[in-house]
């Protein structure tokens, strides 16, 4: 009888997936009639609905049309079901998510959410399910049916949320009971590509039109977000970049306000060293004079095998600080981070409907964005910088960059810093402000916040070559226009080389005549001596400098583990070491490209061959040159590229992914470009139609107002039509 019941349950589940109930289908079709999707001549969806929920329904349908794979994958990852699609290698990635994302808890929070938010979450699920119903040829990898509560698992939009800060090696060492070497080093031992984004706001006093300007320039993996407009009769009218699967514009603008998020150096996550003892058959951890029981639960992680799904079960431990994620020196490590999905989703959505600085600030007062700084501008001429948004108050006597003693009650959080207690700028005298994922102490030149006014934990990062470059293009300019702000965003100067190149030249000049590198490097040195430190596609100097910069940083970083020398002190390195690294770079260029005189255009390329999330590259296939470099050299326009198996050329996979400049006034005007194109389907004309514009910084006009779409409309339809 049990076997028959199981079969019937499976059958009914399949039927429910294949054919929605009559009233459900009627709801979808009613929603669809209330929504109009206008695809412009770049394939970008402008979604118009009667209500906000209608627009959310249409926006999700449009996103699924363009790239359902990325929509589904984001939720597979967020819910902790990646191993069901990709196999055993993803078990610990799923376990990490499941430590924090519990479907039953999310369903409960969905049930208690405000009705208006529940209606949006319902429309989110309906839009995706209606797409699957209308496209039977699309086969989901895991999620055959979306549910409203799932929106609470992915609320903030960044490419790597707080949960992903948990080290997978450390987690596997603890819960897998395996010996994992260097468990507390980053998962990738190679020097990481600088991550994050650029945001700039220019006050009316520094613009030719006397209107505020905003640069929106997220640096992510390519094709990570959809360019989209969402408009409703209830006052929604937002345009910008929406992370696949989310029903709000994450970085963008409306008629009155614009917002740009950059990765923050705020310390908003803490690890605690827990003293755990076993007494009888129970575990206890020390807290002050108490011995508290460790909370023990079980998590099951299904994973794909050649014979279907299998499951691995884990016994999970928690203290009041959070889940245990590792062990060091006999102490268990727990982690505490922001977990307020309803507040986070409310903040992410409501900021898209703000009208001015005050209403935008009210959304920030929810203090539910833990990983971002925010650059703001509006039609009233206000510009602002918000540093972080969720910063726990702590005792400054502890070093919060390291795990602290969990048994000491003094290490508890004491609420959250208010906006006025955090680095914040409103209309600085400089007339400009920016952030490039660097510290806030240079955000507005002399008008910047002062480091000494804040606890150390509000910023754990430092200045960067990109930050210094931003100051260089912003200070002293009082006649910015939309186009000159674009030019600033693509300014070709490479700040990082300001000191290392002269140090290298000096090392060569001071080398003894009998040093074999003196004659060998004479021609290459002369090229760099004459270089203006600007990238360009035709530049040989760019090729030499980047190859040398990579090599010398790698060499010094290895030495730093023994001597304390870091890659930031390249210019102070031993002269012979600089010369040897330069010779190695010249040899590498000759070996890989036939000559050290190889222009940058022959190396640095953009290529899109298919819609896969993990791209493949081939030198034999068409590609286009990209002049700008990795942001580590100070390039504001970022292109993170490297060689891949079977290639000599370098191909980019991250960096500038969406670029927009916005002018606020009586009417908003904007220009934008998306990496590649809007569609992930190679057969679509919009798969790669923006590639050349992307590579050259030639932004296109944004059709923000409905009349602007006249003559630029490719298709107009209702979802499902």
C-alpha positions as CSV (number, residue, x, y, z in Angstrom):
1,X,0.0,0.0,0.0
2,X,2.8,2.4,0.9
3,X,4.5,1.7,-2.5
4,X,1.3,2.4,-4.4
5,X,0.8,5.7,-2.4
6,X,4.4,6.7,-3.2
7,X,3.8,6.1,-6.9
8,X,0.6,8.1,-6.8
9,X,2.3,11.0,-5.1
10,X,5.0,11.1,-7.7
11,X,2.4,10.9,-10.5
12,X,0.3,13.7,-9.1
13,X,3.5,15.8,-8.6
14,X,4.4,15.4,-12.3
15,X,0.8,16.2,-13.3
16,X,0.9,19.4,-11.2
17,X,4.1,20.5,-12.9
18,X,2.8,19.8,-16.4
19,X,-0.6,21.2,-16.0
20,X,-1.5,24.1,-13.6
21,X,-4.9,24.1,-11.9
22,X,-7.7,25.8,-13.8
23,X,-7.9,28.8,-11.4
24,X,-4.1,29.1,-11.4
25,X,-3.9,29.3,-15.2
26,X,-6.8,31.8,-15.2
27,X,-4.8,34.0,-12.7
28,X,-1.7,33.8,-14.9
29,X,-3.7,34.7,-18.1
30,X,-5.4,37.6,-16.3
31,X,-2.0,38.9,-15.2
32,X,-0.7,38.6,-18.7
33,X,-3.5,40.7,-20.2
34,X,-2.6,43.5,-17.8
35,X,1.1,43.5,-18.9
36,X,2.7,44.8,-22.1
37,X,6.3,44.0,-22.9
38,X,7.9,46.3,-25.4
39,X,11.2,45.0,-26.8
40,X,13.3,47.9,-28.2
41,X,15.8,47.6,-31.1
42,X,18.4,46.3,-28.6
43,X,16.1,43.6,-27.4
44,X,15.7,45.3,-24.0
45,X,12.4,44.7,-22.3
46,X,10.3,47.7,-21.2
47,X,7.6,46.1,-19.0
48,X,4.3,48.0,-18.5
49,X,1.7,46.8,-16.0
50,X,-1.4,48.2,-14.3
51,X,-0.1,47.3,-10.8
52,X,3.4,46.7,-9.4
53,X,2.5,43.0,-9.2
54,X,1.6,42.9,-12.8
55,X,4.9,44.5,-13.7
56,X,6.8,42.0,-11.6
57,X,5.0,39.2,-13.4
58,X,6.0,40.6,-16.8
59,X,9.5,41.4,-15.7
60,X,10.1,37.8,-14.6
61,X,8.6,36.4,-17.8
62,X,10.8,38.7,-19.9
63,X,13.9,37.7,-17.9
64,X,13.1,34.0,-18.4
65,X,12.7,34.6,-22.1
66,X,16.2,36.1,-22.2
67,X,18.1,33.7,-19.9
68,X,16.0,31.2,-18.0
69,X,19.2,29.2,-17.2
70,X,20.7,32.0,-15.2
71,X,17.4,32.8,-13.5
72,X,17.1,29.2,-12.4
73,X,20.8,28.8,-11.5
74,X,20.7,31.8,-9.2
75,X,17.9,30.1,-7.2
76,X,19.4,26.7,-7.4
77,X,22.4,28.2,-5.7
78,X,20.5,30.4,-3.3
79,X,18.3,27.5,-2.0
80,X,21.3,25.1,-1.8
81,X,20.4,22.7,-4.6
82,X,23.3,23.0,-6.9
83,X,24.5,19.5,-6.2
84,X,21.2,18.2,-7.6
85,X,22.2,19.7,-10.9
86,X,26.0,19.3,-10.9
87,X,26.8,16.4,-8.7
88,X,28.9,15.6,-5.6
89,X,31.4,18.3,-6.1
90,X,28.8,20.9,-5.0
91,X,27.8,19.2,-1.8
92,X,29.6,21.6,0.5
93,X,28.5,24.6,-1.5
94,X,24.9,23.5,-0.9
95,X,25.6,22.7,2.7
96,X,26.9,26.3,3.2
97,X,23.7,27.7,1.9
98,X,21.5,25.3,3.9
99,X,23.2,26.4,7.1
100,X,21.4,29.7,6.6
101,X,18.5,29.1,4.2
102,X,15.8,26.8,5.6
103,X,12.7,26.5,3.3
104,X,10.4,26.1,6.3
105,X,11.7,29.2,7.9
106,X,11.4,31.1,4.6
107,X,7.9,29.9,4.1
108,X,7.0,31.1,7.6
109,X,8.6,34.5,6.9
110,X,6.7,34.8,3.6
111,X,3.4,34.1,5.4
112,X,4.1,36.9,7.9
113,X,5.3,39.4,5.3
114,X,3.3,42.6,4.5
115,X,0.4,41.8,2.0
116,X,1.9,44.1,-0.6
117,X,5.2,42.3,-0.5
118,X,3.4,38.9,-0.6
119,X,1.6,40.0,-3.8
120,X,4.9,40.8,-5.4
121,X,6.4,37.5,-4.4
122,X,3.4,35.7,-5.7
123,X,3.7,37.6,-9.0
124,X,7.4,36.7,-9.2
125,X,6.6,33.0,-9.0
126,X,3.6,33.2,-11.3
127,X,5.7,35.0,-14.0
128,X,8.3,32.2,-14.0
129,X,5.8,29.4,-13.8
130,X,3.7,30.9,-16.7
131,X,6.9,31.1,-18.8
132,X,7.6,27.4,-18.2
133,X,3.9,26.6,-19.0
134,X,4.1,28.4,-22.3
135,X,7.6,27.0,-23.2
136,X,7.3,23.2,-22.7
137,X,10.6,22.9,-24.6
138,X,12.5,24.5,-21.7
139,X,13.6,21.8,-19.3
140,X,14.6,23.2,-15.9
141,X,17.7,21.6,-14.3
142,X,16.1,21.4,-10.8
143,X,13.3,23.9,-10.1
144,X,10.3,22.8,-12.1
145,X,8.0,25.1,-10.1
146,X,8.8,28.4,-8.5
147,X,7.2,29.3,-5.2
148,X,6.7,32.8,-3.7
149,X,8.9,32.2,-0.7
150,X,11.9,31.6,-2.9
151,X,12.2,35.3,-3.5
152,X,13.3,35.6,0.2
153,X,16.4,33.4,-0.5
154,X,17.9,35.9,-2.9
155,X,17.2,39.5,-1.8
156,X,20.2,41.7,-2.3
157,X,21.6,41.3,-5.8
158,X,25.4,41.2,-5.2
159,X,27.4,38.5,-7.1
160,X,28.5,37.0,-3.8
161,X,26.4,37.4,-0.7
162,X,27.5,37.2,2.9
163,X,27.0,33.5,3.1
164,X,29.6,32.9,0.4
165,X,32.2,34.4,2.8
166,X,32.2,31.0,4.6
167,X,35.3,29.2,3.5
168,X,34.4,25.9,1.8
169,X,37.7,24.2,2.6
170,X,37.2,25.1,6.3
171,X,33.6,23.8,6.2
172,X,34.6,20.5,4.5
173,X,37.4,20.0,7.0
174,X,35.0,20.2,9.9
175,X,31.8,18.5,8.6
176,X,33.5,16.1,6.2
177,X,35.9,15.0,8.9
178,X,38.7,15.2,6.3
179,X,42.2,16.6,6.4
180,X,42.2,19.7,4.2
181,X,45.5,21.5,4.0
182,X,45.5,25.3,4.4
183,X,41.8,25.2,5.3
184,X,41.8,28.8,6.4
185,X,43.4,30.2,3.3
186,X,41.0,31.6,0.6
187,X,39.4,28.9,-1.6
188,X,41.5,30.2,-4.5
189,X,45.2,30.5,-3.6
190,X,46.0,32.5,-6.7
191,X,46.0,36.3,-6.3
192,X,42.4,37.3,-6.8
193,X,41.2,39.6,-9.5
194,X,40.0,42.9,-7.8
195,X,36.2,42.8,-7.6
196,X,33.5,45.3,-7.2
197,X,32.3,48.4,-9.1
198,X,32.5,52.1,-9.8
199,X,30.0,54.7,-8.8
200,X,30.3,58.5,-9.3
201,X,27.9,61.3,-8.6
202,X,28.4,64.9,-9.9
203,X,26.6,67.8,-8.3
204,X,24.9,70.5,-10.4
205,X,27.7,72.9,-9.5
206,X,30.2,70.8,-11.5
207,X,28.0,70.1,-14.6
208,X,27.5,72.2,-17.7
209,X,23.7,71.7,-17.5
210,X,23.5,72.3,-13.8
211,X,21.9,68.9,-13.3
212,X,23.2,66.1,-11.2
213,X,24.9,63.2,-13.0
214,X,25.4,59.6,-11.9
215,X,27.7,56.9,-13.2
216,X,26.5,53.3,-12.7
217,X,29.3,50.8,-13.4
218,X,29.0,47.4,-11.7
219,X,32.0,45.1,-12.2
220,X,30.7,41.5,-12.2
221,X,31.0,38.3,-14.2
222,X,29.7,39.0,-17.7
223,X,26.0,38.5,-18.4
224,X,25.2,38.4,-14.7
225,X,22.3,40.9,-14.9
226,X,19.5,41.8,-17.3
227,X,19.0,45.4,-18.5
228,X,15.4,46.1,-17.9
229,X,12.7,48.7,-17.4
230,X,9.7,48.2,-15.0
231,X,6.7,50.6,-15.2
232,X,3.3,50.4,-13.5
233,X,0.3,52.6,-13.0
234,X,1.1,52.6,-9.3
235,X,4.1,54.8,-9.6
236,X,6.9,52.3,-10.5
237,X,9.2,53.5,-13.3
238,X,12.7,52.1,-12.8
239,X,15.4,51.3,-15.3
240,X,18.7,49.5,-14.9
241,X,20.4,46.3,-14.1
242,X,18.3,43.5,-12.5
243,X,20.1,40.4,-11.3
244,X,18.7,37.4,-13.1
245,X,15.7,36.1,-11.1
246,X,15.1,39.2,-8.9
247,X,12.1,41.4,-9.3
248,X,13.7,44.7,-8.7
249,X,16.2,47.0,-10.4
250,X,19.4,46.5,-8.4
251,X,21.5,49.3,-9.9
252,X,19.7,51.9,-11.8
253,X,17.4,55.0,-11.7
254,X,13.8,56.2,-12.0
255,X,12.6,59.7,-13.0
256,X,13.8,61.3,-9.8
257,X,16.6,59.2,-8.1
258,X,19.5,57.0,-9.1
259,X,21.5,54.5,-7.1
260,X,24.7,52.6,-7.6
261,X,26.0,49.9,-5.3
262,X,29.7,49.1,-4.8
263,X,31.2,46.4,-2.7
264,X,32.0,47.6,0.8
265,X,35.0,47.0,3.1
266,X,32.7,47.1,6.1
267,X,33.3,44.4,8.6
268,X,29.7,43.2,9.0
269,X,30.4,39.5,9.6
270,X,32.0,38.1,12.7
271,X,33.5,34.7,13.7
272,X,33.6,33.5,17.3
273,X,35.9,30.9,18.9
274,X,33.6,28.6,20.9
275,X,34.8,26.5,23.8
276,X,32.9,23.3,23.5
277,X,32.9,20.3,25.9
278,X,31.1,17.0,25.9
279,X,29.2,16.0,29.0
280,X,27.5,12.7,28.9
281,X,25.9,12.5,25.5
282,X,25.5,16.3,25.1
283,X,27.7,19.1,23.9
284,X,28.0,22.4,25.8
285,X,29.7,25.7,25.0
286,X,31.0,28.2,27.5
287,X,29.4,31.7,27.7
288,X,30.4,33.9,30.6
289,X,29.7,31.8,33.7
290,X,27.2,29.6,31.8
291,X,27.4,26.3,30.0
292,X,24.9,26.4,27.2
293,X,23.8,23.4,25.2
294,X,25.0,23.3,21.6
295,X,22.0,23.1,19.2
296,X,22.3,20.0,17.1
297,X,20.3,19.4,13.9
298,X,20.6,17.4,10.7
299,X,20.8,18.7,7.2
300,X,20.4,16.4,4.2
301,X,22.1,17.4,0.9
302,X,20.8,15.6,-2.2
303,X,23.2,15.3,-5.1
304,X,23.2,13.9,-8.6
305,X,24.8,10.6,-9.5
306,X,24.9,8.5,-12.6
307,X,22.1,6.4,-11.1
308,X,19.8,9.3,-9.9
309,X,19.8,11.3,-6.7
310,X,21.7,10.3,-3.6
311,X,21.7,12.1,-0.3
312,X,24.5,12.9,2.2
313,X,23.4,13.8,5.7
314,X,25.3,16.1,8.1
315,X,25.0,16.7,11.8
316,X,25.1,20.5,12.2
317,X,26.0,22.4,15.3
318,X,25.0,25.9,16.4
319,X,25.5,28.4,19.2
320,X,23.5,31.6,19.7
321,X,26.1,33.3,17.5
322,X,25.3,31.1,14.5
323,X,26.3,27.8,12.8
324,X,29.6,26.2,13.4
325,X,31.7,26.5,10.2
326,X,35.1,25.1,11.3
327,X,37.7,24.5,13.9
328,X,41.0,26.0,14.8
329,X,43.3,25.2,17.8
330,X,40.7,23.1,19.5
331,X,38.1,25.8,19.3
332,X,35.0,25.6,17.2
333,X,34.2,28.6,15.0
334,X,30.7,30.0,14.7
335,X,29.7,32.8,12.4
336,X,27.2,35.7,12.8
337,X,25.9,37.7,9.9
338,X,22.8,39.6,8.8
339,X,19.7,37.4,8.3
340,X,16.7,39.6,7.7
341,X,15.4,38.5,4.3
342,X,12.0,40.3,4.5
343,X,13.7,43.6,5.4
344,X,16.3,43.1,2.8
345,X,13.7,42.5,0.1
346,X,11.6,45.4,1.2
347,X,14.6,47.7,1.0
348,X,15.7,46.4,-2.4
349,X,12.3,47.0,-3.9
350,X,11.2,50.2,-2.2
351,X,14.3,52.2,-3.2
352,X,13.3,51.8,-6.8
353,X,10.2,53.9,-6.1
354,X,11.9,56.7,-4.1
355,X,11.4,60.4,-5.2
356,X,14.2,62.3,-3.5
357,X,17.0,62.1,-1.0
358,X,14.7,61.9,2.0
359,X,12.6,59.1,0.7
360,X,15.8,57.2,-0.4
361,X,17.3,57.7,3.1
362,X,14.2,56.2,4.7
363,X,14.8,53.0,2.7
364,X,18.4,53.0,3.9
365,X,17.2,53.3,7.5
366,X,16.0,49.7,7.2
367,X,19.8,48.9,7.5
368,X,19.4,45.7,5.6
369,X,22.1,45.9,3.0
370,X,25.2,44.4,4.5
371,X,27.6,44.2,1.6
372,X,27.4,47.5,-0.3
373,X,28.2,51.1,-0.3
374,X,25.7,53.3,-2.2
375,X,26.2,56.3,-4.5
376,X,23.1,58.4,-5.0
377,X,21.9,61.3,-7.1
378,X,18.5,62.9,-7.7
379,X,16.6,65.4,-9.8
380,X,16.7,68.0,-7.0
381,X,20.4,68.2,-7.4
382,X,21.4,66.2,-4.3
383,X,24.2,63.7,-4.4
384,X,25.1,61.4,-1.5
385,X,27.3,58.6,-0.3
386,X,26.1,55.9,2.1
387,X,28.9,53.7,3.5
388,X,27.8,50.2,4.2
389,X,24.3,49.9,5.6
390,X,24.4,47.2,8.2
391,X,27.3,47.7,10.7
392,X,27.0,46.1,14.1
393,X,28.1,48.1,17.1
394,X,31.0,46.4,18.8
395,X,33.5,46.9,21.6
396,X,36.5,48.6,19.9
397,X,38.9,46.8,22.3
398,X,38.7,43.7,20.1
399,X,40.3,43.0,16.7
400,X,37.2,42.2,14.7
401,X,39.1,41.2,11.6
402,X,39.9,37.9,13.5
403,X,37.8,35.4,15.3
404,X,37.0,36.7,18.8
405,X,36.3,34.8,22.1
406,X,32.7,33.6,21.9
407,X,32.7,32.8,25.7
408,X,33.2,36.5,26.5
409,X,29.9,38.4,26.6
410,X,31.8,41.6,25.8
411,X,32.1,40.4,22.2
412,X,28.4,40.6,21.6
413,X,26.9,43.0,19.1
414,X,25.2,46.0,20.7
415,X,22.7,47.0,18.0
416,X,23.6,48.6,14.7
417,X,25.2,51.9,13.9
418,X,22.7,54.5,12.8
419,X,23.2,56.2,9.4
420,X,24.5,59.3,11.2
421,X,27.1,57.1,13.0
422,X,28.5,55.7,9.7
423,X,30.6,57.5,7.0
424,X,28.1,59.4,5.0
425,X,28.1,62.4,2.6
426,X,25.4,64.7,1.4
427,X,26.3,67.4,-1.2
428,X,30.0,67.7,-0.4
429,X,31.7,71.0,-1.1
430,X,33.9,69.2,-3.7
431,X,30.8,68.9,-6.0
432,X,31.6,65.2,-6.6
433,X,31.8,61.9,-4.8
434,X,32.7,58.3,-5.8
435,X,33.5,54.8,-4.6
436,X,35.6,52.2,-6.3
437,X,35.4,49.6,-3.6
438,X,38.1,51.5,-1.8
439,X,38.0,53.1,1.6
440,X,35.6,56.1,2.1
441,X,38.3,58.5,3.3
442,X,38.9,59.8,-0.2
443,X,35.3,59.7,-1.4
444,X,35.0,63.4,-2.0
445,X,38.5,64.7,-1.9
446,X,39.0,67.3,1.0
447,X,35.3,66.9,1.8
448,X,35.6,63.2,2.6
449,X,34.7,61.6,5.9
450,X,37.6,61.4,8.4
451,X,38.9,58.0,9.4
452,X,39.5,59.1,13.0
453,X,35.8,59.8,13.5
454,X,34.8,56.2,13.2
455,X,35.6,52.8,14.7
456,X,38.1,50.8,12.8
457,X,35.6,48.1,11.9
458,X,33.6,50.4,9.6
459,X,36.3,49.9,6.9
460,X,38.8,47.1,6.5
461,X,40.1,48.0,3.1
462,X,42.4,50.6,1.8
463,X,43.0,53.0,-1.1
464,X,43.4,51.4,-4.5
465,X,44.9,52.4,-7.9
466,X,41.4,52.7,-9.2
467,X,40.4,55.0,-6.4
468,X,43.4,57.3,-7.1
469,X,42.4,57.3,-10.8
470,X,38.8,58.3,-9.9
471,X,40.1,61.3,-7.9
472,X,42.3,62.2,-10.9
473,X,39.4,62.5,-13.3
474,X,37.0,64.1,-10.9
475,X,38.9,66.8,-9.1
476,X,39.1,70.2,-10.7
477,X,36.5,69.6,-13.4
478,X,33.4,71.9,-13.3
479,X,31.8,71.3,-16.7
480,X,30.9,67.7,-16.7
481,X,28.3,66.5,-19.3
482,X,26.8,63.1,-19.9
483,X,29.5,62.4,-22.6
484,X,32.4,63.7,-20.6
485,X,31.4,61.6,-17.6
486,X,31.5,58.6,-20.0
487,X,34.9,59.7,-21.1
488,X,36.0,59.8,-17.4
489,X,34.6,56.3,-16.8
490,X,36.8,55.1,-19.7
491,X,39.8,57.2,-19.0
492,X,42.9,55.2,-20.1
493,X,45.4,56.2,-17.5
494,X,46.9,53.3,-15.4
495,X,47.6,54.7,-12.0
496,X,49.3,51.6,-10.6
497,X,52.4,52.0,-12.9
498,X,53.2,55.5,-11.7
499,X,55.9,54.4,-9.3
500,X,56.9,50.9,-10.5
501,X,57.7,51.9,-14.1
502,X,60.2,54.7,-13.0
503,X,61.6,52.2,-10.5
504,X,62.1,49.7,-13.3
505,X,63.7,52.2,-15.6
506,X,66.0,53.4,-12.8
507,X,67.0,49.8,-12.0
508,X,68.0,49.4,-15.7
509,X,69.9,52.7,-15.8
510,X,71.8,51.9,-12.6
511,X,72.6,48.3,-13.7
512,X,76.3,47.6,-14.3
513,X,77.4,47.6,-17.9
514,X,78.4,43.9,-17.6
515,X,75.0,43.0,-16.3
516,X,73.6,40.8,-19.2
517,X,70.1,42.3,-18.7
518,X,71.5,45.8,-19.5
519,X,71.8,45.3,-23.3
520,X,69.1,42.6,-23.5
521,X,66.4,44.9,-22.2
522,X,67.5,48.2,-23.8
523,X,64.7,48.4,-26.4
524,X,61.9,47.3,-24.1
525,X,63.0,49.8,-21.5
526,X,63.0,52.6,-24.1
527,X,59.4,51.7,-25.0
528,X,58.3,52.0,-21.3
529,X,60.4,55.2,-20.8
530,X,58.3,56.9,-23.5
531,X,55.0,55.4,-22.4
532,X,52.3,57.8,-21.1
533,X,50.9,55.1,-18.8
534,X,47.7,54.9,-20.9
535,X,46.2,51.7,-22.3
536,X,45.2,51.4,-25.9
537,X,44.5,48.5,-28.3
538,X,47.6,49.4,-30.4
539,X,50.0,49.9,-27.5
540,X,53.0,47.6,-27.1
541,X,53.9,49.3,-23.9
542,X,50.5,48.2,-22.4
543,X,51.4,44.6,-23.2
544,X,54.9,44.9,-21.7
545,X,53.6,46.6,-18.6
546,X,50.8,44.2,-17.9
547,X,52.9,41.1,-18.4
548,X,55.6,42.6,-16.2
549,X,53.1,43.7,-13.6
550,X,51.6,40.3,-13.3
551,X,55.0,38.6,-13.1
552,X,56.6,40.9,-10.6
553,X,53.5,40.9,-8.4
554,X,53.4,37.1,-8.4
555,X,57.1,36.9,-7.6
556,X,57.0,39.4,-4.8
557,X,53.9,37.8,-3.4
558,X,55.7,34.5,-3.1
559,X,58.6,36.2,-1.4
560,X,56.3,38.1,0.9
561,X,55.3,34.9,2.7
562,X,58.9,34.6,3.8
563,X,60.2,38.2,4.1
564,X,57.1,40.4,4.6
565,X,57.5,42.1,1.2
566,X,54.2,42.7,-0.5
567,X,53.1,43.4,-4.1
568,X,52.2,46.9,-3.1
569,X,55.9,47.7,-2.6
570,X,57.1,46.8,-6.1
571,X,58.8,50.1,-6.6
572,X,61.0,49.3,-3.5
573,X,61.9,45.8,-4.6
574,X,65.5,44.9,-5.3
575,X,66.6,46.4,-8.7
576,X,67.8,43.0,-10.0
577,X,64.5,41.4,-9.1
578,X,62.7,44.1,-11.1
579,X,64.9,43.5,-14.1
580,X,64.6,39.7,-14.0
581,X,60.9,39.9,-13.8
582,X,60.9,42.3,-16.8
583,X,63.1,40.0,-18.8
584,X,60.7,37.1,-18.0
585,X,57.8,39.2,-19.2
586,X,59.5,40.0,-22.4
587,X,60.4,36.3,-23.0
588,X,56.8,35.3,-22.2
589,X,55.5,37.7,-24.8
590,X,57.9,36.4,-27.4
591,X,57.2,32.8,-26.6
592,X,53.4,33.1,-26.6
593,X,52.9,35.7,-29.3
594,X,56.0,35.6,-31.5
595,X,57.5,38.9,-30.3
596,X,57.7,41.2,-27.3
597,X,56.5,43.9,-29.7
598,X,53.0,42.5,-29.6
599,X,50.3,45.2,-29.4
600,X,47.7,44.9,-26.7
601,X,44.9,44.3,-29.2
602,X,46.5,40.9,-30.2
603,X,46.3,39.7,-26.5
604,X,43.2,41.2,-24.8
605,X,40.0,40.0,-26.4
606,X,36.2,39.8,-25.9
607,X,34.5,36.7,-27.2
608,X,31.0,35.2,-26.8
609,X,30.5,31.9,-28.4
610,X,27.5,30.5,-26.6
611,X,25.1,31.2,-23.7
612,X,26.7,28.9,-21.2
613,X,27.3,30.3,-17.7
614,X,30.9,28.9,-17.8
615,X,32.2,30.2,-21.2
616,X,34.6,28.5,-23.5
617,X,37.0,30.3,-25.8
618,X,38.9,29.5,-29.0
619,X,41.6,31.6,-30.8
620,X,40.2,30.3,-34.1
621,X,36.8,31.8,-33.5
622,X,35.9,35.5,-34.0
623,X,36.7,37.9,-31.2
624,X,37.2,41.7,-30.8
625,X,40.0,43.7,-29.1
626,X,39.5,45.4,-25.8
627,X,41.7,48.3,-24.9
628,X,41.0,48.6,-21.2
629,X,42.7,46.3,-18.7
630,X,42.2,44.6,-15.4
631,X,41.2,47.1,-12.7
632,X,44.2,46.1,-10.6
633,X,46.3,48.5,-12.7
634,X,44.0,51.4,-12.0
635,X,41.8,51.1,-15.1
636,X,38.3,52.4,-14.2
637,X,36.8,50.5,-17.1
638,X,37.6,46.9,-16.0
639,X,38.3,43.8,-18.1
640,X,39.5,40.8,-16.3
641,X,41.1,38.5,-18.9
642,X,43.5,35.6,-19.0
643,X,44.5,32.7,-21.3
644,X,42.4,29.5,-21.2
645,X,43.3,25.9,-22.0
646,X,44.0,25.8,-25.8
647,X,44.3,29.6,-26.1
648,X,47.2,32.1,-26.3
649,X,45.0,35.1,-26.3
650,X,43.4,36.4,-23.1
651,X,39.6,36.4,-22.9
652,X,37.6,38.5,-20.4
653,X,34.9,37.0,-18.2
654,X,34.3,39.8,-15.8
655,X,34.7,43.5,-15.2
656,X,32.5,46.2,-16.8
657,X,29.2,44.3,-17.2
658,X,26.7,47.2,-17.3
659,X,27.6,50.8,-17.7
660,X,25.1,53.7,-17.5
661,X,25.4,57.5,-17.2
662,X,22.3,59.4,-16.1
663,X,21.5,63.1,-16.1
664,X,18.7,64.2,-13.8
665,X,16.6,67.3,-14.5
666,X,13.0,68.1,-15.5
667,X,13.4,64.9,-17.6
668,X,15.9,62.1,-17.1
669,X,18.4,61.3,-19.9
670,X,20.6,58.3,-19.9
671,X,23.1,56.3,-22.0
672,X,24.0,52.7,-21.4
673,X,25.7,49.5,-22.6
674,X,25.5,45.9,-21.6
675,X,28.3,43.4,-22.1
676,X,27.6,41.4,-25.2
677,X,23.8,41.8,-25.5
678,X,20.5,41.2,-23.8
679,X,19.8,37.6,-24.9
680,X,21.7,34.4,-24.0
681,X,20.5,32.7,-27.1
682,X,23.1,32.6,-29.9
683,X,20.4,32.6,-32.5
684,X,19.1,36.0,-31.3
685,X,20.2,39.2,-33.0
686,X,20.7,40.5,-29.4
687,X,23.2,37.9,-28.4
688,X,26.2,40.0,-29.2
689,X,24.9,43.1,-30.8
690,X,26.4,45.4,-28.1
691,X,29.9,43.8,-28.1
692,X,31.7,46.5,-30.2
693,X,30.0,49.3,-28.3
694,X,31.0,47.6,-25.0
695,X,34.6,47.3,-26.1
696,X,34.9,50.9,-27.1
697,X,32.8,52.6,-24.5
698,X,30.3,53.8,-27.1
699,X,27.1,53.9,-25.0
700,X,23.7,54.0,-26.7
701,X,20.7,56.2,-25.8
702,X,18.3,54.8,-23.3
703,X,14.6,54.8,-24.2
704,X,13.3,55.8,-20.8
705,X,10.0,57.4,-21.8
706,X,7.3,55.5,-23.8
707,X,7.3,58.0,-26.7
708,X,11.1,57.4,-27.1
709,X,10.3,53.8,-28.1
710,X,8.5,55.0,-31.3
711,X,10.6,53.9,-34.2
712,X,12.7,51.8,-31.9
713,X,10.3,49.0,-31.1
714,X,11.1,45.5,-32.3
715,X,8.1,43.8,-30.8
716,X,5.2,44.6,-28.5
717,X,3.2,41.7,-26.8
718,X,1.6,40.3,-23.7
719,X,3.4,37.6,-21.8
720,X,2.6,34.3,-23.5
721,X,1.5,36.0,-26.6
